[in-house]
Amino acid sequence: MQGFGVFRVEYPANAQTEVERFFKGGGWSMPRRLTTGVLIRWAAVLSVVALVAGLAGEVNAQVTRLTVYTAMENDQLGPYKAAFEADNPGIVIDWVRDSTGVIGARFLAERDNPRADVVWGLAVTQLLRAEEFNLLHPYTPRGADALKPAFRDSKTPMTWTGMDAFLSVICYNTVEAKKRGLRAPFSWLDLLNPAYKGRIVMPNPASSGTGYLTVAAWLQIFGEEKGWAFMDKLHENIGVYLHSGTAPCVRAAQGEYAMGIGFDARGALLKQQGFPIEVIIPKEGAGWDMEASAIVRGTRNLAAAQRLIDWTVTRKANELYNTWYAVVAYPGLSNVPPFYPPNAEKAMVKNDFAWMAKNYTRILQEWTRRYDTRSAPR
């Protein structure tokens, strides 16, 4: 049998340049003399262009972009995004990140025209407030029954699922304290010592989730009347109220203040990085909230949003959370970060999340009326 001949096409010498000009919108530079050979070679170039353009269009058509609101730490966003997208090709996360109070207020302000598809990593008290406005799409993620009961919405179907717990602690700078003869506090009441005047920094609860969970814990530990009296006295020792839950421990670690009331995981990380601080949980217990996730009602990307929420409750996702947080939703994971306070989970106060959500606005209005004059500029 006679073999088939090979049909060889010689591309014009400037073919690569012409393809680049086409994609940049520069049009073609066709030769003036169109012989049969030239036409054949240019037809081949055009076929390559059409193939590449078609493949690019097909790839773009298959990608779903999810707008995800979060209050997670900036250094967590990259690893979380990479891990999810690796397991879910075709879905891309576009983060919108701010502090808890700010992102929560934005979410509620957009309730008539929601911009987000998913909320991943926001205090559950904020999600409970959103639920009051019917902003959450009911969905029980696959595998959610494996999570600890405290991290699961009690309703069926669920509207949120928990990820991890974050606590309020005292970051105590041993060097600065020694310079000024300040003893370490082991009770919240120890912070009322007049020697601490101007030496303490804490988060503003109107903008920081850590700030709000701390104030709510004091009101639950001491009762409303004694809780506000405690904060009145504490206010005399506060240098400034900051708009971030991590900033107080950072400022204390850097020696600007002797003590910062702040975010547990950041305090442990700063200690690990060599800063001269101790991370203290007062004997009355630690205020806490949990980061949680939910689908936004009305999302146009429901199938992709469900895949993301399914992934957030997996053991793999919780192992990732556990690299930052000692207390996570999936049972049996106990990767306690270095220098993290021992027995932190046992020290978590008995929280009434429904009460925290219901009284959020009232508590912040009262706090602002009493103390906001000492807040840092926004």
Backbone hydrogen bonds, N-H to C=O, Kabsch-Sander energy under -0.5 kcal/mol:
donor,donor_aa,acceptor,acceptor_aa,energy
7,F,5,G,-0.6
8,R,6,V,-0.8
10,E,8,R,-0.5
11,Y,9,V,-0.7
15,A,12,P,-1.8
18,E,14,N,-2.3
19,V,15,A,-2.5
20,E,16,Q,-2.2
21,R,17,T,-2.3
22,F,18,E,-2.1
23,F,19,V,-2.1
24,K,20,E,-1.4
25,G,22,F,-1.5
26,G,21,R,-3.3
27,G,21,R,-0.5
34,L,32,R,-0.8
35,T,33,R,-1.1
39,L,35,T,-2.3
40,I,36,T,-2.2
41,R,37,G,-2.4
42,W,38,V,-2.6
43,A,39,L,-2.3
44,A,40,I,-1.8
45,V,41,R,-1.7
46,L,42,W,-2.4
47,S,43,A,-1.9
48,V,44,A,-1.8
49,V,45,V,-2.3
50,A,46,L,-2.5
51,L,47,S,-2.2
52,V,48,V,-2.7
53,A,49,V,-2.7
54,G,50,A,-2.3
55,L,51,L,-2.5
56,A,52,V,-2.5
57,G,53,A,-2.2
58,E,54,G,-2.1
59,V,55,L,-2.5
60,N,56,A,-2.4
61,A,57,G,-2.0
62,Q,58,E,-1.0
62,Q,59,V,-0.8
63,V,59,V,-0.6
63,V,60,N,-0.9
64,T,90,G,-3.2
65,R,63,V,-0.5
66,L,64,T,-0.5
66,L,92,V,-3.1
67,T,65,R,-0.5
68,V,66,L,-0.7
68,V,94,D,-2.5
69,Y,67,T,-0.5
69,Y,118,V,-2.3
70,T,96,V,-2.1
71,A,121,G,-2.6
76,Q,73,E,-1.9
77,L,73,E,-0.9
77,L,74,N,-0.6
78,G,74,N,-0.6
80,Y,76,Q,-2.1
81,K,77,L,-2.5
82,A,78,G,-2.6
83,A,79,P,-2.2
84,F,80,Y,-2.2
85,E,81,K,-2.6
86,A,82,A,-1.9
87,D,83,A,-1.3
88,N,84,F,-1.2
91,I,88,N,-1.6
92,V,64,T,-2.8
94,D,66,L,-3.2
95,W,93,I,-0.6
96,V,68,V,-2.3
98,D,70,T,-1.7
101,G,207,S,-1.2
102,V,207,S,-0.7
103,I,99,S,-2.9
104,G,100,T,-2.4
105,A,101,G,-2.1
106,R,102,V,-2.2
107,F,103,I,-2.2
108,L,104,G,-1.9
109,A,105,A,-2.4
110,E,106,R,-1.6
111,R,108,L,-1.7
113,N,110,E,-1.8
117,D,67,T,-2.9
118,V,67,T,-1.7
119,V,294,A,-2.9
120,W,69,Y,-2.3
120,W,118,V,-0.5
121,G,292,A,-1.7
122,L,292,A,-1.9
124,V,290,M,-2.4
126,Q,123,A,-1.1
127,L,123,A,-1.5
128,L,124,V,-2.5
129,R,125,T,-1.4
130,A,126,Q,-2.1
131,E,127,L,-2.1
132,E,128,L,-1.1
133,F,129,R,-0.6
133,F,130,A,-1.1
134,N,131,E,-1.9
135,L,130,A,-1.8
137,H,295,I,-2.9
139,Y,158,M,-3.3
144,A,141,P,-1.8
146,A,143,G,-1.7
147,L,144,A,-1.6
148,K,329,A,-2.7
151,F,148,K,-2.1
152,R,149,P,-1.7
153,D,160,W,-1.1
161,T,293,S,-1.7
162,G,151,F,-3.3
163,M,291,E,-3.1
164,D,291,E,-0.9
165,A,327,V,-2.4
166,F,289,D,-2.6
168,S,287,G,-2.3
169,V,262,G,-2.3
170,I,280,I,-2.7
171,C,169,V,-0.5
171,C,260,G,-3.3
172,Y,170,I,-0.7
172,Y,278,E,-2.8
173,N,171,C,-0.6
173,N,258,A,-3.0
174,T,172,Y,-0.8
174,T,276,P,-1.9
175,V,276,P,-0.7
177,A,173,N,-2.4
178,K,174,T,-1.8
179,K,175,V,-2.1
180,R,176,E,-1.5
181,G,177,A,-0.7
181,G,178,K,-0.7
182,L,177,A,-2.9
183,R,181,G,-0.6
190,D,187,S,-0.7
191,L,188,W,-1.4
192,L,189,L,-1.8
193,N,190,D,-1.6
196,Y,193,N,-2.4
197,K,194,P,-1.6
199,R,196,Y,-2.9
200,I,237,N,-1.6
201,V,259,M,-1.6
202,M,240,V,-1.4
204,N,242,L,-4.2
207,S,204,N,-1.3
208,S,204,N,-2.0
212,Y,208,S,-2.1
213,L,209,G,-2.6
214,T,210,T,-1.6
215,V,211,G,-2.2
216,A,212,Y,-2.9
217,A,213,L,-1.8
218,W,214,T,-2.1
219,L,215,V,-2.0
220,Q,216,A,-1.6
221,I,217,A,-3.1
222,F,218,W,-2.7
223,G,219,L,-0.8
227,G,223,G,-2.5
228,W,224,E,-2.4
229,A,225,E,-1.7
230,F,226,K,-2.4
231,M,227,G,-2.1
232,D,228,W,-2.1
233,K,229,A,-1.7
234,L,230,F,-2.5
235,H,231,M,-2.3
236,E,232,D,-0.6
236,E,233,K,-0.8
237,N,234,L,-2.1
238,I,234,L,-0.7
238,I,235,H,-0.8
239,G,200,I,-3.9
240,V,200,I,-0.7
241,Y,374,R,-1.6
242,L,202,M,-2.4
242,L,240,V,-0.6
250,V,246,T,-1.8
251,R,247,A,-3.1
252,A,248,P,-2.1
253,A,249,C,-2.6
254,Q,250,V,-2.0
255,G,252,A,-1.4
256,E,251,R,-2.0
257,Y,251,R,-0.9
258,A,199,R,-0.9
259,M,199,R,-1.9
260,G,171,C,-1.9
261,I,201,V,-2.6
262,G,169,V,-2.2
262,G,260,G,-0.7
263,F,245,G,-1.4
264,D,167,L,-1.9
267,G,263,F,-1.9
268,A,264,D,-2.2
269,L,265,A,-2.1
270,L,266,R,-2.5
271,K,267,G,-2.0
272,Q,268,A,-2.2
273,Q,269,L,-1.8
274,G,271,K,-1.5
275,F,270,L,-2.1
277,I,275,F,-2.2
278,E,172,Y,-2.1
280,I,170,I,-2.9
280,I,278,E,-0.7
283,K,186,F,-2.5
285,G,282,P,-1.7
286,A,347,A,-2.4
289,D,166,F,-1.9
291,E,164,D,-2.3
292,A,122,L,-2.2
293,S,161,T,-2.3
294,A,119,V,-2.5
295,I,137,H,-0.5
296,V,117,D,-2.5
297,R,135,L,-2.5
299,T,296,V,-1.7
305,A,301,N,-2.5
306,Q,302,L,-2.7
307,R,303,A,-1.7
308,L,304,A,-2.0
309,I,305,A,-2.4
310,D,306,Q,-2.6
311,W,307,R,-1.9
312,T,308,L,-1.9
313,V,309,I,-0.7
313,V,310,D,-0.8
314,T,311,W,-1.5
318,N,314,T,-2.2
319,E,315,R,-2.5
320,L,316,K,-1.4
321,Y,317,A,-2.3
322,N,318,N,-2.3
323,T,320,L,-1.3
324,W,321,Y,-2.0
325,Y,321,Y,-2.7
328,V,326,A,-0.6
329,A,163,M,-2.6
333,L,330,Y,-1.0
334,S,332,G,-0.6
336,V,334,S,-1.8
340,Y,337,P,-1.7
344,A,341,P,-0.9
347,A,343,N,-1.1
348,M,344,A,-0.6
348,M,345,E,-0.8
349,V,286,A,-2.4
351,N,349,V,-0.9
353,F,351,N,-0.7
356,M,352,D,-2.3
357,A,353,F,-2.4
358,K,354,A,-2.6
359,N,355,W,-2.3
360,Y,357,A,-0.9
363,I,359,N,-2.7
364,L,360,Y,-2.3
365,Q,361,T,-2.4
366,E,362,R,-2.0
367,W,363,I,-2.7
368,T,364,L,-2.7
369,R,365,Q,-2.1
370,R,366,E,-1.8
371,Y,367,W,-2.8
372,D,368,T,-1.5
374,R,371,Y,-2.0
375,S,372,D,-2.1
376,A,241,Y,-3.0
